[in-house]
Amino acid sequence: MRILISPAKKMQADTDNFAVRALPAFLPQTRRLLAALTAMDGPSLKRLWKCNDAIAALNLDRLARMELERNLTPALLSYQGIQYRYMAPGVFSRDQLEYVQEHLRIVSGFYGLLRPFDGVTPYRLEMAAPLAVDGHRDLYAFWGDKLAASLAAETDLVVNLASKEYSRAVSPHLPPAVRLLTCTFGELLGGKVLEKGTMCKMARGQMVRWIAEHNAARGEELQAFSDLGYRFDPTRSTPEHYVFLKEEP
C-alpha cells in the first residue's frame, strides 16, 4: 500500500530536527524545471505563481539562492499546510515515522514524487501551473506516466488522499493491476455529498496519522476511520471510492 497526498504552498526550512535520508528520485527532472523557472523574469513568474508581491519577492529570492543538494529539509517537515498540521509528523513515534517513510508519497509539481525523508528546499510550483518545459505544454505532460510508473513498481494499492490537481498527475497512468482507492470526506447537502476544502485537508492529514497509528496494511482497514466526526458510509462507497460523511452535531 502507498498513500498519496498533496504538498502545501507554505513551506519552511528545518535542518535541525530530523536528518534527510536521501535526495528525491526525480532530481534530474527537478533541475530541468529549475532551469526553466530561473530563465523567466519576475513579472512572468508572478503570473505563473498567481500570488501577491510579497510572496513573489520571497520566491524570487528563493530561486536566486536555490540549491538542490545542500541545506535540505525532510519533505514531511517542510510542508506547513493544514493537512500537515493535522498529520502532526513532528510528534510521530519512531515506528510511525518508519511506517510513513515506507508507505507515504507526496506528489509535487517541482519534485515529482517524494518520500517523507527526501531532502527538499522551499519552492513554489503548483502542479496545475501552466509551465511549458522541454516541449511539454504543462507539468502534467512533463511528468507524463513517470510518477504512476514509480508507484506501480512499489505497490498494487494506492490510497488516494491527494486533491484532484495532484492525483490527476498519477491516476490516469496507473496500470489496471494497481487498485486506486480514493477517499472523500464530505457532508450531505440536498442528498449530495459536498466537500469543504478546509475540512477535507484536516481529514486527509488526520487519516494519514490514523493509518500510521494503526499500521494499516489493507485498504479495507480504512473503513474504521472515525476521527473529526467522520464515519464511513457503505451505501455511498464502492471498492474504489470510500465516502466518509461528517455526522450531524
Phi and psi in degrees as GROMACS dihedral restraints (atoms count N, CA, C in turn):
[ dihedral_restraints ]
;  ai    aj    ak    al  type     phi  dphi    fc
    3     4     5     6     1  -127.6    20    10
    4     5     6     7     1   136.4    20    10
    6     7     8     9     1  -103.2    20    10
    7     8     9    10     1   126.0    20    10
    9    10    11    12     1  -106.7    20    10
   10    11    12    13     1   125.9    20    10
   12    13    14    15     1  -131.9    20    10
   13    14    15    16     1   163.7    20    10
   15    16    17    18     1   -85.3    20    10
   16    17    18    19     1   161.2    20    10
   18    19    20    21     1   -81.1    20    10
   19    20    21    22     1  -168.7    20    10
   21    22    23    24     1  -131.4    20    10
   22    23    24    25     1   150.8    20    10
   24    25    26    27     1   -67.4    20    10
   25    26    27    28     1   -41.5    20    10
   27    28    29    30     1   -79.3    20    10
   28    29    30    31     1   128.9    20    10
   30    31    32    33     1  -134.2    20    10
   31    32    33    34     1   159.9    20    10
   33    34    35    36     1  -137.3    20    10
   34    35    36    37     1   160.5    20    10
   36    37    38    39     1   -99.7    20    10
   37    38    39    40     1   128.4    20    10
   39    40    41    42     1  -144.1    20    10
   40    41    42    43     1    94.3    20    10
   42    43    44    45     1   -99.2    20    10
   43    44    45    46     1     9.5    20    10
   45    46    47    48     1  -106.8    20    10
   46    47    48    49     1   -37.9    20    10
   48    49    50    51     1   -79.1    20    10
   49    50    51    52     1   -41.9    20    10
   51    52    53    54     1  -134.4    20    10
   52    53    54    55     1   146.9    20    10
   54    55    56    57     1   -84.9    20    10
   55    56    57    58     1   142.5    20    10
   57    58    59    60     1   -69.5    20    10
   58    59    60    61     1   138.9    20    10
   60    61    62    63     1  -101.3    20    10
   61    62    63    64     1   -26.5    20    10
   63    64    65    66     1  -161.5    20    10
   64    65    66    67     1   164.7    20    10
   66    67    68    69     1   -84.8    20    10
   67    68    69    70     1   154.7    20    10
   69    70    71    72     1   -58.1    20    10
   70    71    72    73     1   147.0    20    10
   72    73    74    75     1   -68.1    20    10
   73    74    75    76     1   -27.3    20    10
   75    76    77    78     1  -106.3    20    10
   76    77    78    79     1    34.5    20    10
   78    79    80    81     1   -59.9    20    10
   79    80    81    82     1   -35.4    20    10
   81    82    83    84     1   -59.1    20    10
   82    83    84    85     1   -39.2    20    10
   84    85    86    87     1   -68.9    20    10
   85    86    87    88     1   -37.7    20    10
   87    88    89    90     1   -61.1    20    10
   88    89    90    91     1   -39.1    20    10
   90    91    92    93     1   -62.3    20    10
   91    92    93    94     1   -37.1    20    10
   93    94    95    96     1   -65.4    20    10
   94    95    96    97     1   -41.2    20    10
   96    97    98    99     1   -66.3    20    10
   97    98    99   100     1   -40.6    20    10
   99   100   101   102     1   -62.2    20    10
  100   101   102   103     1   -40.9    20    10
  102   103   104   105     1   -62.4    20    10
  103   104   105   106     1   -39.6    20    10
  105   106   107   108     1   -66.8    20    10
  106   107   108   109     1   -39.6    20    10
  108   109   110   111     1   -68.7    20    10
  109   110   111   112     1   -43.7    20    10
  111   112   113   114     1   -70.3    20    10
  112   113   114   115     1   -16.7    20    10
  114   115   116   117     1   -81.7    20    10
  115   116   117   118     1    -9.2    20    10
  117   118   119   120     1   -92.0    20    10
  118   119   120   121     1   152.0    20    10
  120   121   122   123     1   -86.0    20    10
  121   122   123   124     1   170.5    20    10
  123   124   125   126     1   -57.0    20    10
  124   125   126   127     1   -50.4    20    10
  126   127   128   129     1   -60.4    20    10
  127   128   129   130     1   -38.3    20    10
  129   130   131   132     1   -65.8    20    10
  130   131   132   133     1   -40.1    20    10
  132   133   134   135     1   -66.8    20    10
  133   134   135   136     1   -39.2    20    10
  135   136   137   138     1   -61.7    20    10
  136   137   138   139     1   -40.0    20    10
  138   139   140   141     1   -66.5    20    10
  139   140   141   142     1   -39.5    20    10
  141   142   143   144     1   -63.6    20    10
  142   143   144   145     1   -42.1    20    10
  144   145   146   147     1   -78.9    20    10
  145   146   147   148     1   -20.1    20    10
  147   148   149   150     1    53.3    20    10
  148   149   150   151     1    58.9    20    10
  150   151   152   153     1  -137.4    20    10
  151   152   153   154     1   172.9    20    10
  153   154   155   156     1   -83.3    20    10
  154   155   156   157     1   178.2    20    10
  156   157   158   159     1   -63.0    20    10
  157   158   159   160     1   -40.0    20    10
  159   160   161   162     1   -65.3    20    10
  160   161   162   163     1   -44.1    20    10
  162   163   164   165     1   -68.3    20    10
  163   164   165   166     1   -37.3    20    10
  165   166   167   168     1   -62.7    20    10
  166   167   168   169     1   -43.6    20    10
  168   169   170   171     1   -62.6    20    10
  169   170   171   172     1   -42.3    20    10
  171   172   173   174     1   -59.3    20    10
  172   173   174   175     1   -45.1    20    10
  174   175   176   177     1   -80.0    20    10
  175   176   177   178     1   -25.5    20    10
  177   178   179   180     1   -65.3    20    10
  178   179   180   181     1   -40.4    20    10
  180   181   182   183     1   -65.2    20    10
  181   182   183   184     1   -41.0    20    10
  183   184   185   186     1   -60.3    20    10
  184   185   186   187     1   -44.3    20    10
  186   187   188   189     1   -61.2    20    10
  187   188   189   190     1   -41.2    20    10
  189   190   191   192     1   -64.6    20    10
  190   191   192   193     1   -27.9    20    10
  192   193   194   195     1  -111.7    20    10
  193   194   195   196     1     7.7    20    10
  195   196   197   198     1   -68.1    20    10
  196   197   198   199     1   130.5    20    10
  198   199   200   201     1  -124.7    20    10
  199   200   201   202     1   137.3    20    10
  201   202   203   204     1   -98.9    20    10
  202   203   204   205     1    -4.4    20    10
  204   205   206   207     1  -131.1    20    10
  205   206   207   208     1     5.4    20    10
  207   208   209   210     1  -135.0    20    10
  208   209   210   211     1   150.8    20    10
  210   211   212   213     1    55.1    20    10
  211   212   213   214     1    52.5    20    10
  213   214   215   216     1  -101.1    20    10
  214   215   216   217     1   158.7    20    10
  216   217   218   219     1  -116.5    20    10
  217   218   219   220     1   138.4    20    10
  219   220   221   222     1   -55.2    20    10
  220   221   222   223     1   133.2    20    10
  222   223   224   225     1   -53.4    20    10
  223   224   225   226     1   -40.8    20    10
  225   226   227   228     1   -62.9    20    10
  226   227   228   229     1   -27.6    20    10
  228   229   230   231     1   -95.3    20    10
  229   230   231   232     1   -15.9    20    10
  231   232   233   234     1   -76.8    20    10
  232   233   234   235     1   -38.9    20    10
  234   235   236   237     1   -76.8    20    10
  235   236   237   238     1   138.4    20    10
  237   238   239   240     1  -126.1    20    10
  238   239   240   241     1    20.3    20    10
  240   241   242   243     1   -76.1    20    10
  241   242   243   244     1   178.8    20    10
  243   244   245   246     1   -56.7    20    10
  244   245   246   247     1   -45.0    20    10
  246   247   248   249     1   -55.8    20    10
  247   248   249   250     1   -42.2    20    10
  249   250   251   252     1   -74.9    20    10
  250   251   252   253     1   -31.2    20    10
  252   253   254   255     1   -65.7    20    10
  253   254   255   256     1   -39.2    20    10
  255   256   257   258     1   -76.0    20    10
  256   257   258   259     1   -29.0    20    10
  258   259   260   261     1   -67.9    20    10
  259   260   261   262     1   -37.7    20    10
  261   262   263   264     1    51.7    20    10
  262   263   264   265     1    58.6    20    10
  264   265   266   267     1   -64.3    20    10
  265   266   267   268     1   -22.4    20    10
  267   268   269   270     1   -64.0    20    10
  268   269   270   271     1   -17.8    20    10
  270   271   272   273     1  -115.7    20    10
  271   272   273   274     1    16.4    20    10
  273   274   275   276     1   -63.1    20    10
  274   275   276   277     1   147.5    20    10
  276   277   278   279     1   -73.2    20    10
  277   278   279   280     1   169.0    20    10
  279   280   281   282     1   -59.3    20    10
  280   281   282   283     1   -41.9    20    10
  282   283   284   285     1   -64.6    20    10
  283   284   285   286     1   -39.0    20    10
  285   286   287   288     1   -68.4    20    10
  286   287   288   289     1   -36.3    20    10
  288   289   290   291     1   -64.1    20    10
  289   290   291   292     1   -41.0    20    10
  291   292   293   294     1   -67.3    20    10
  292   293   294   295     1   -34.9    20    10
  294   295   296   297     1   -63.2    20    10
  295   296   297   298     1   -49.7    20    10
  297   298   299   300     1   -69.4    20    10
  298   299   300   301     1   -32.0    20    10
  300   301   302   303     1   -58.9    20    10
  301   302   303   304     1   -38.9    20    10
  303   304   305   306     1   -79.2    20    10
  304   305   306   307     1   -39.2    20    10
  306   307   308   309     1  -105.1    20    10
  307   308   309   310     1   -20.4    20    10
  309   310   311   312     1   -97.0    20    10
  310   311   312   313     1   137.5    20    10
  312   313   314   315     1  -133.2    20    10
  313   314   315   316     1   135.2    20    10
  315   316   317   318     1  -106.5    20    10
  316   317   318   319     1   125.2    20    10
  318   319   320   321     1   -86.6    20    10
  319   320   321   322     1   132.2    20    10
  321   322   323   324     1  -135.5    20    10
  322   323   324   325     1   136.0    20    10
  324   325   326   327     1   -64.3    20    10
  325   326   327   328     1   -30.0    20    10
  327   328   329   330     1   -91.0    20    10
  328   329   330   331     1   -40.3    20    10
  330   331   332   333     1  -105.1    20    10
  331   332   333   334     1    -8.4    20    10
  333   334   335   336     1    85.0    20    10
  334   335   336   337     1   -89.8    20    10
  336   337   338   339     1  -137.4    20    10
  337   338   339   340     1   127.8    20    10
  339   340   341   342     1  -121.0    20    10
  340   341   342   343     1   139.9    20    10
  342   343   344   345     1   -86.4    20    10
  343   344   345   346     1   156.0    20    10
  345   346   347   348     1   -54.4    20    10
  346   347   348   349     1   -35.5    20    10
  348   349   350   351     1  -104.2    20    10
  349   350   351   352     1    18.0    20    10
  351   352   353   354     1   -70.3    20    10
  352   353   354   355     1   140.0    20    10
  354   355   356   357     1   -82.0    20    10
  355   356   357   358     1   128.2    20    10
  357   358   359   360     1  -130.1    20    10
  358   359   360   361     1   166.2    20    10
  360   361   362   363     1  -122.8    20    10
  361   362   363   364     1   148.6    20    10
  363   364   365   366     1   -57.7    20    10
  364   365   366   367     1   137.1    20    10
  366   367   368   369     1  -149.1    20    10
  367   368   369   370     1   171.7    20    10
  369   370   371   372     1  -135.8    20    10
  370   371   372   373     1   110.9    20    10
  372   373   374   375     1  -165.4    20    10
  373   374   375   376     1   101.9    20    10
  375   376   377   378     1   -77.7    20    10
  376   377   378   379     1   151.6    20    10
  378   379   380   381     1   -60.8    20    10
  379   380   381   382     1   -33.0    20    10
  381   382   383   384     1   -84.6    20    10
  382   383   384   385     1     0.6    20    10
  384   385   386   387     1   -63.0    20    10
  385   386   387   388     1   134.6    20    10
  387   388   389   390     1   -79.9    20    10
  388   389   390   391     1    63.9    20    10
  390   391   392   393     1   -97.6    20    10
  391   392   393   394     1   117.6    20    10
  393   394   395   396     1   -90.6    20    10
  394   395   396   397     1   124.6    20    10
  396   397   398   399     1  -137.0    20    10
  397   398   399   400     1   132.3    20    10
  399   400   401   402     1    51.8    20    10
  400   401   402   403     1    39.5    20    10
  402   403   404   405     1    84.2    20    10
  403   404   405   406     1    -1.3    20    10
  405   406   407   408     1   -92.7    20    10
  406   407   408   409     1   138.5    20    10
  408   409   410   411     1   -71.2    20    10
  409   410   411   412     1   -28.1    20    10
  411   412   413   414     1  -157.6    20    10
  412   413   414   415     1  -176.5    20    10
  414   415   416   417     1   -71.7    20    10
  415   416   417   418     1   -29.5    20    10
  417   418   419   420     1   -62.2    20    10
  418   419   420   421     1   -43.3    20    10
  420   421   422   423     1   -71.1    20    10
  421   422   423   424     1   -36.8    20    10
  423   424   425   426     1   -60.7    20    10
  424   425   426   427     1   -46.0    20    10
  426   427   428   429     1   -79.7    20    10
  427   428   429   430     1   -28.0    20    10
  429   430   431   432     1    52.5    20    10
  430   431   432   433     1  -129.5    20    10
  432   433   434   435     1   -99.0    20    10
  433   434   435   436     1     9.6    20    10
  435   436   437   438     1   -61.8    20    10
  436   437   438   439     1   -43.1    20    10
  438   439   440   441     1   -71.0    20    10
  439   440   441   442     1   -41.1    20    10
  441   442   443   444     1   -64.5    20    10
  442   443   444   445     1   -40.4    20    10
  444   445   446   447     1   -63.5    20    10
  445   446   447   448     1   -38.5    20    10
  447   448   449   450     1   -63.3    20    10
  448   449   450   451     1   -43.9    20    10
  450   451   452   453     1   -66.0    20    10
  451   452   453   454     1   -42.6    20    10
  453   454   455   456     1   -63.4    20    10
  454   455   456   457     1   -26.6    20    10
  456   457   458   459     1   -75.3    20    10
  457   458   459   460     1   -15.5    20    10
  459   460   461   462     1  -102.7    20    10
  460   461   462   463     1   -28.4    20    10
  462   463   464   465     1  -156.2    20    10
  463   464   465   466     1   164.3    20    10
  465   466   467   468     1  -111.8    20    10
  466   467   468   469     1    10.7    20    10
  468   469   470   471     1  -141.1    20    10
  469   470   471   472     1   120.2    20    10
  471   472   473   474     1  -112.8    20    10
  472   473   474   475     1   117.1    20    10
  474   475   476   477     1   -88.8    20    10
  475   476   477   478     1   114.2    20    10
  477   478   479   480     1   -93.1    20    10
  478   479   480   481     1   104.2    20    10
  480   481   482   483     1  -111.6    20    10
  481   482   483   484     1    16.1    20    10
  483   484   485   486     1   -89.6    20    10
  484   485   486   487     1   158.1    20    10
  486   487   488   489     1   -69.4    20    10
  487   488   489   490     1   164.9    20    10
  489   490   491   492     1   -61.3    20    10
  490   491   492   493     1   -34.9    20    10
  492   493   494   495     1   -56.5    20    10
  493   494   495   496     1   -39.0    20    10
  495   496   497   498     1   -94.2    20    10
  496   497   498   499     1   -37.2    20    10
  498   499   500   501     1   -64.8    20    10
  499   500   501   502     1   -26.1    20    10
  501   502   503   504     1   -62.8    20    10
  502   503   504   505     1   -22.0    20    10
  504   505   506   507     1   -78.2    20    10
  505   506   507   508     1    -9.8    20    10
  507   508   509   510     1  -121.4    20    10
  508   509   510   511     1   -52.1    20    10
  510   511   512   513     1   -56.5    20    10
  511   512   513   514     1   -40.2    20    10
  513   514   515   516     1   -66.7    20    10
  514   515   516   517     1   -16.0    20    10
  516   517   518   519     1  -106.1    20    10
  517   518   519   520     1    -3.8    20    10
  519   520   521   522     1   -70.1    20    10
  520   521   522   523     1   136.0    20    10
  522   523   524   525     1   -69.5    20    10
  523   524   525   526     1   158.1    20    10
  525   526   527   528     1   -57.1    20    10
  526   527   528   529     1   -26.6    20    10
  528   529   530   531     1   -70.6    20    10
  529   530   531   532     1   -13.7    20    10
  531   532   533   534     1  -101.3    20    10
  532   533   534   535     1   121.8    20    10
  534   535   536   537     1   -80.1    20    10
  535   536   537   538     1   128.0    20    10
  537   538   539   540     1  -105.1    20    10
  538   539   540   541     1   115.2    20    10
  540   541   542   543     1  -109.3    20    10
  541   542   543   544     1   106.7    20    10
  543   544   545   546     1   -95.7    20    10
  544   545   546   547     1   135.9    20    10
  546   547   548   549     1  -109.5    20    10
  547   548   549   550     1   130.8    20    10
  549   550   551   552     1  -115.5    20    10
  550   551   552   553     1   135.6    20    10
  552   553   554   555     1  -118.9    20    10
  553   554   555   556     1   114.0    20    10
  555   556   557   558     1  -149.7    20    10
  556   557   558   559     1  -174.2    20    10
  558   559   560   561     1  -128.8    20    10
  559   560   561   562     1   151.3    20    10
  561   562   563   564     1   -81.4    20    10
  562   563   564   565     1   128.7    20    10
  564   565   566   567     1  -140.9    20    10
  565   566   567   568     1   112.9    20    10
  567   568   569   570     1    61.2    20    10
  568   569   570   571     1    33.1    20    10
  570   571   572   573     1    81.2    20    10
  571   572   573   574     1     0.3    20    10
  573   574   575   576     1  -113.7    20    10
  574   575   576   577     1   152.3    20    10
  576   577   578   579     1   -85.7    20    10
  577   578   579   580     1   118.2    20    10
  579   580   581   582     1  -108.6    20    10
  580   581   582   583     1   125.5    20    10
  582   583   584   585     1   -94.7    20    10
  583   584   585   586     1   134.9    20    10
  585   586   587   588     1  -111.4    20    10
  586   587   588   589     1   127.8    20    10
  588   589   590   591     1   -51.1    20    10
  589   590   591   592     1   -53.4    20    10
  591   592   593   594     1   -64.6    20    10
  592   593   594   595     1   -45.1    20    10
  594   595   596   597     1   -63.5    20    10
  595   596   597   598     1   -36.6    20    10
  597   598   599   600     1   -62.0    20    10
  598   599   600   601     1   -44.8    20    10
  600   601   602   603     1   -62.8    20    10
  601   602   603   604     1   -41.8    20    10
  603   604   605   606     1   -60.2    20    10
  604   605   606   607     1   -46.9    20    10
  606   607   608   609     1   -67.3    20    10
  607   608   609   610     1   -38.2    20    10
  609   610   611   612     1   -62.5    20    10
  610   611   612   613     1   -44.8    20    10
  612   613   614   615     1   -64.4    20    10
  613   614   615   616     1   -41.6    20    10
  615   616   617   618     1   -64.6    20    10
  616   617   618   619     1   -36.5    20    10
  618   619   620   621     1   -68.2    20    10
  619   620   621   622     1   -38.3    20    10
  621   622   623   624     1   -58.6    20    10
  622   623   624   625     1   -45.3    20    10
  624   625   626   627     1   -60.6    20    10
  625   626   627   628     1   -45.9    20    10
  627   628   629   630     1   -60.9    20    10
  628   629   630   631     1   -44.2    20    10
  630   631   632   633     1   -61.3    20    10
  631   632   633   634     1   -43.4    20    10
  633   634   635   636     1   -66.2    20    10
  634   635   636   637     1   -40.8    20    10
  636   637   638   639     1   -63.0    20    10
  637   638   639   640     1   -33.9    20    10
  639   640   641   642     1   -96.6    20    10
  640   641   642   643     1     1.1    20    10
  642   643   644   645     1    51.7    20    10
  643   644   645   646     1    44.6    20    10
  645   646   647   648     1   -64.7    20    10
  646   647   648   649     1   142.6    20    10
  648   649   650   651     1  -123.7    20    10
  649   650   651   652     1   -15.8    20    10
  651   652   653   654     1  -127.6    20    10
  652   653   654   655     1   148.1    20    10
  654   655   656   657     1   -59.5    20    10
  655   656   657   658     1   -36.5    20    10
  657   658   659   660     1   -62.7    20    10
  658   659   660   661     1   -25.0    20    10
  660   661   662   663     1   -63.5    20    10
  661   662   663   664     1   -25.2    20    10
  663   664   665   666     1   -66.2    20    10
  664   665   666   667     1   -19.1    20    10
  666   667   668   669     1   -62.1    20    10
  667   668   669   670     1   -20.5    20    10
  669   670   671   672     1   -82.0    20    10
  670   671   672   673     1    -7.3    20    10
  672   673   674   675     1   -60.5    20    10
  673   674   675   676     1   131.5    20    10
  675   676   677   678     1  -146.9    20    10
  676   677   678   679     1    29.4    20    10
  678   679   680   681     1   -85.3    20    10
  679   680   681   682     1   161.2    20    10
  681   682   683   684     1    56.6    20    10
  682   683   684   685     1    23.2    20    10
  684   685   686   687     1    83.9    20    10
  685   686   687   688     1     5.9    20    10
  687   688   689   690     1   -90.3    20    10
  688   689   690   691     1   145.8    20    10
  690   691   692   693     1  -135.7    20    10
  691   692   693   694     1   145.1    20    10
  693   694   695   696     1   -64.6    20    10
  694   695   696   697     1   133.6    20    10
  696   697   698   699     1  -110.9    20    10
  697   698   699   700     1    99.7    20    10
  699   700   701   702     1   -66.5    20    10
  700   701   702   703     1   -25.3    20    10
  702   703   704   705     1   -73.0    20    10
  703   704   705   706     1   -24.6    20    10
  705   706   707   708     1  -107.1    20    10
  706   707   708   709     1     1.7    20    10
  708   709   710   711     1  -102.7    20    10
  709   710   711   712     1   157.7    20    10
  711   712   713   714     1  -130.8    20    10
  712   713   714   715     1   171.9    20    10
  714   715   716   717     1   -61.3    20    10
  715   716   717   718     1   -20.2    20    10
  717   718   719   720     1  -104.8    20    10
  718   719   720   721     1    -4.9    20    10
  720   721   722   723     1  -147.6    20    10
  721   722   723   724     1   108.2    20    10
  723   724   725   726     1   -95.7    20    10
  724   725   726   727     1   128.5    20    10
  726   727   728   729     1  -108.4    20    10
  727   728   729   730     1   127.2    20    10
  729   730   731   732     1  -115.3    20    10
  730   731   732   733     1   122.8    20    10
  732   733   734   735     1  -105.9    20    10
  733   734   735   736     1   140.4    20    10
  735   736   737   738     1   -79.1    20    10
  736   737   738   739     1   127.5    20    10
  738   739   740   741     1   -71.5    20    10
  739   740   741   742     1   152.0    20    10
  741   742   743   744     1   -65.1    20    10
  742   743   744   745     1   137.9    20    10
